[in-house]
Amino acid sequence: MNIVHHGAKTGVTGSCHELIVGKNSLLIDCGLFQGKETRETLDIEFDINNIAALLLTHSHIDHIGRLPWLLAAGFAGPIYATEATAALVPLMLEDGLKIQLGLNSKQCQKALALIHQRIRPVPYDCWAQIVLPTGELIKIRFRPAGHILGSAYIEIQLPTNEIVVFSGDLGPKDTPLLTDPIAPTIAHTLVIESTYGDKPQHQFKQRQQVLKQIIERSLQDGGAIIIPAFSVGRTQELLFDLENIISEADVDPDEASKRIWQSLPVILDSPLAQKVTEQYRYFHELWAKEAKQRRYMGRHPLAFDQCITIDNHADHIELVNRLQHTGEPAIIVAASGMCSGGRVVNYLKALLADKRTDVIFAGYQAQGTTGRALVDGEKVIKIDDQVIDVAAQIHQLSGYSAHAAQQDLVSFVADIEQGPKVIKVVHGALEAQTALAKELRKVKPEAEIIVAASE
């Protein structure tokens, strides 16, 4: 058995790992390189002839984005994923192929048809069997990872009965919408992410209160409140908290506060986010206990009355113009999360110069993005060759990360009862990988711990 990393070895995008078993192998994820890690070509640059199957941990583009190129290179095997991931993959890829890569509808449909033919949905916690061309039997099992809807870590039982675990992207504990990841009982070899391996812990419990405070302070000046958000994960977490704030305002003894929240429109202006949110509602059995309780009480955490969806482009442009000229208060949740594209760009171009505007960032902003420039306090930025003077108030809101921080990652590994003998730390900057490895040695001193970025 051997593991080769084709992506996310020295960074956090392009996740792609090959588990070689004798003459054959399994591929775990096949993601797009993004940001400063972007590569000149999307072509698959490794040999795929002996890859028997592809296993997907979740539907983020940095884990699935090169799937069409894998198929174009000749990969003809099955694609295994959880049921929710299988539903989200076509949505995410169609958006990426059309918007990010400029493929036309016919090209998109051809690629998506192939994926529909190959994908094999597997329920959580159920063992599935893969028979290799050599006749050897491998078993795989998807376990909840708590990162986004459908996300999983994967247990792989080899013909030798050795168990290899790929963490995918693990989510933090104690978030209200998705269940916490629970560590496997046995892992002989563990490949674990380290995106926030150098960050001690996220602050989730205060996030809703801080969000409410920022919005109420913003409303004193009027104007729009723009929240750039990724279409899967971040958007749903924000809607979940906004619904709870509005619900609590209904019984608030402060009549002024009650009136403000009861009349404030929450606008979801992202076609992809709308489709993803529908899948979150469909797979409500995967929600955490708190979210399920709200639903059983007759509430609709992801489809409440004040949440207005904008479908077509004409309505989007009309709303942008209206907010620009009226200055009326509204919360707008729109993609993309780093303001590098999508409908949020039009809101920023129209409203950044208005001092009544507030922009709330609830996620990491990569170097070189418009979001990063705003967070860094730049007062003049360029969007689509348009120079804009920034008069808007810019806010950063923590507590919405979909990645586990160091404490939760270490806890996940410490809770493995048997093993691992080998831990490979991937999917992080060198500093994050190194910091996590140092902490893991304290809880698993008997394990060989490998920092992939240093190999």
Secondary structure as GFF3:
##gff-version 3
##sequence-region A 1 455
A	DSSP	beta_strand	2	7	.	.	.	ID=ss1
A	DSSP	beta_strand	16	21	.	.	.	ID=ss2
A	DSSP	beta_strand	24	28	.	.	.	ID=ss3
A	DSSP	three_ten_helix	35	37	.	.	.	ID=ss4
A	DSSP	beta_strand	51	55	.	.	.	ID=ss5
A	DSSP	alpha_helix	61	64	.	.	.	ID=ss6
A	DSSP	alpha_helix	67	72	.	.	.	ID=ss7
A	DSSP	beta_strand	79	82	.	.	.	ID=ss8
A	DSSP	alpha_helix	83	95	.	.	.	ID=ss9
A	DSSP	pi_helix	96	100	.	.	.	ID=ss10
A	DSSP	alpha_helix	105	118	.	.	.	ID=ss11
A	DSSP	beta_strand	119	122	.	.	.	ID=ss12
A	DSSP	beta_strand	127	131	.	.	.	ID=ss13
A	DSSP	beta_strand	137	144	.	.	.	ID=ss14
A	DSSP	beta_strand	152	157	.	.	.	ID=ss15
A	DSSP	beta_strand	163	166	.	.	.	ID=ss16
A	DSSP	beta_strand	189	193	.	.	.	ID=ss17
A	DSSP	alpha_helix	207	219	.	.	.	ID=ss18
A	DSSP	beta_strand	224	228	.	.	.	ID=ss19
A	DSSP	alpha_helix	234	249	.	.	.	ID=ss20
A	DSSP	alpha_helix	255	263	.	.	.	ID=ss21
A	DSSP	beta_strand	266	268	.	.	.	ID=ss22
A	DSSP	alpha_helix	271	282	.	.	.	ID=ss23
A	DSSP	three_ten_helix	284	286	.	.	.	ID=ss24
A	DSSP	alpha_helix	289	296	.	.	.	ID=ss25
A	DSSP	beta_strand	307	309	.	.	.	ID=ss26
A	DSSP	alpha_helix	313	326	.	.	.	ID=ss27
A	DSSP	beta_strand	330	334	.	.	.	ID=ss28
A	DSSP	alpha_helix	344	351	.	.	.	ID=ss29
A	DSSP	beta_strand	358	361	.	.	.	ID=ss30
A	DSSP	alpha_helix	370	375	.	.	.	ID=ss31
A	DSSP	beta_strand	380	383	.	.	.	ID=ss32
A	DSSP	beta_strand	386	389	.	.	.	ID=ss33
A	DSSP	beta_strand	393	396	.	.	.	ID=ss34
A	DSSP	alpha_helix	406	414	.	.	.	ID=ss35
A	DSSP	beta_strand	422	426	.	.	.	ID=ss36
A	DSSP	alpha_helix	430	443	.	.	.	ID=ss37
A	DSSP	beta_strand	448	451	.	.	.	ID=ss38
A	DSSP	three_ten_helix	452	454	.	.	.	ID=ss39
###
